[in-house]
Amino acid sequence: MKKKFNKKELGDFKKLILKRKEEILEAIKHISEDALKKSQKEASGDISGYTYHMADVATDTYDIEFSLGLASDDRKLLYELDEALGRIEEGIFGICEGCKTLISKTRLKAVPYARFCIKCQEKKENR
């Protein structure tokens, strides 16, 4: 059984990871712009000078916090993708950290930052 991916396969995974990173960075940019750069008046479309009802302010605040939470999740994913790029450079990408076997290509295409094969991931989650 194969122990490592060849250079072409690693190059393909690297492209996939970089593309995913680009998509996430773009999403974070949009989320941040929408959540932080718009004032509450702009967000509601209200250009009058009237004050807001407390419930409207609370909803707007929740929406901003929710959006920033999504951006935070995306940042965690970016970290994982950067770690995967590091594993490519080290020549250990795609090797399960649990059993040291090669993680399936199908899994890595779906989750390119995976550190564990399916069996080891399930064991880890069921602890």
C-alpha positions as CSV (number, residue, x, y, z in Angstrom):
1,M,0.0,0.0,0.0
2,K,1.1,3.5,-0.8
3,K,2.7,5.5,2.1
4,K,2.7,9.0,0.6
5,F,1.2,11.1,-2.2
6,N,3.4,11.9,-5.2
7,K,4.4,15.4,-6.1
8,K,1.6,15.8,-8.7
9,E,-1.0,14.7,-6.2
10,L,0.4,17.0,-3.5
11,G,0.3,19.8,-6.1
12,D,-3.3,19.1,-6.8
13,F,-4.2,19.2,-3.1
14,K,-2.2,22.4,-2.7
15,K,-4.2,24.1,-5.5
16,L,-7.4,22.9,-3.8
17,I,-6.4,24.2,-0.4
18,L,-5.3,27.6,-1.9
19,K,-8.6,27.9,-3.8
20,R,-10.5,27.1,-0.6
21,K,-8.5,29.7,1.3
22,E,-9.2,32.3,-1.3
23,E,-13.0,31.6,-1.1
24,I,-12.9,31.9,2.7
25,L,-10.9,35.1,2.7
26,E,-13.4,36.6,0.3
27,A,-16.3,35.5,2.5
28,I,-14.7,36.9,5.6
29,K,-14.1,40.2,3.8
30,H,-17.8,40.4,2.8
31,I,-19.0,39.4,6.3
32,S,-16.8,42.0,7.9
33,E,-17.8,44.7,5.5
34,D,-21.5,44.0,6.0
35,A,-21.2,43.7,9.8
36,L,-18.8,46.5,10.7
37,K,-18.8,49.1,8.0
38,K,-22.6,49.8,7.8
39,S,-24.1,51.9,10.5
40,Q,-27.4,50.8,11.9
41,K,-29.1,53.5,9.9
42,E,-27.5,52.2,6.6
43,A,-28.3,48.6,7.5
44,S,-32.0,49.4,8.0
45,G,-32.3,51.7,5.1
46,D,-33.4,54.4,7.5
47,I,-32.0,57.8,6.7
48,S,-34.3,59.8,9.1
49,G,-33.1,61.2,12.4
50,Y,-35.4,59.1,14.5
51,T,-33.9,56.9,17.3
52,Y,-34.2,53.2,17.1
53,H,-36.5,51.0,19.1
54,M,-34.5,48.8,21.6
55,A,-35.6,45.6,19.9
56,D,-34.3,46.9,16.5
57,V,-31.0,47.7,18.1
58,A,-30.8,44.3,19.8
59,T,-31.6,42.5,16.5
60,D,-28.9,44.5,14.7
61,T,-26.4,43.7,17.4
62,Y,-27.3,40.0,17.2
63,D,-26.9,40.0,13.4
64,I,-23.5,41.7,13.7
65,E,-22.4,39.2,16.4
66,F,-23.7,36.3,14.4
67,S,-21.8,37.5,11.3
68,L,-18.6,38.0,13.3
69,G,-19.1,34.5,14.7
70,L,-19.2,33.1,11.2
71,A,-16.0,35.1,10.3
72,S,-14.4,33.6,13.4
73,D,-15.3,30.0,12.3
74,D,-13.8,30.9,8.9
75,R,-10.6,32.1,10.5
76,K,-10.3,28.7,12.3
77,L,-10.8,27.0,9.0
78,L,-8.1,29.2,7.5
79,Y,-5.7,28.1,10.3
80,E,-6.4,24.5,9.5
81,L,-5.8,25.0,5.8
82,D,-2.5,26.8,6.6
83,E,-1.5,23.8,8.7
84,A,-2.4,21.5,5.8
85,L,-0.1,23.6,3.5
86,G,2.6,23.1,6.1
87,R,2.1,19.4,6.1
88,I,2.5,19.4,2.3
89,E,5.8,21.3,2.6
90,E,7.0,18.8,5.2
91,G,6.0,15.8,3.1
92,I,3.5,14.4,5.6
93,F,0.3,15.6,4.1
94,G,-2.4,13.0,3.9
95,I,-0.9,10.7,6.5
96,C,-3.2,9.9,9.4
97,E,-1.9,11.2,12.7
98,G,-3.6,8.3,14.4
99,C,-2.7,5.1,12.5
100,K,-0.1,6.6,10.1
101,T,-1.9,5.2,7.0
102,L,-2.7,7.3,3.9
103,I,-6.0,9.2,4.2
104,S,-8.3,8.5,1.2
105,K,-8.2,11.0,-1.6
106,T,-12.0,11.3,-1.4
107,R,-11.8,12.4,2.2
108,L,-9.0,14.9,1.5
109,K,-10.9,16.4,-1.5
110,A,-13.9,17.0,0.8
111,V,-11.9,18.0,3.9
112,P,-8.4,19.0,2.6
113,Y,-7.2,19.8,6.1
114,A,-8.1,16.4,7.5
115,R,-5.5,15.1,10.0
116,F,-7.1,11.7,10.5
117,C,-8.5,8.9,8.4
118,I,-12.3,8.3,8.8
119,K,-11.8,5.4,11.3
120,C,-9.4,7.4,13.5
121,Q,-11.6,10.6,13.3
122,E,-14.6,8.5,14.4
123,K,-12.7,7.1,17.4
124,K,-11.5,10.6,18.3
125,E,-15.1,12.0,18.2
126,N,-16.5,9.1,20.2
127,R,-14.2,9.5,23.2
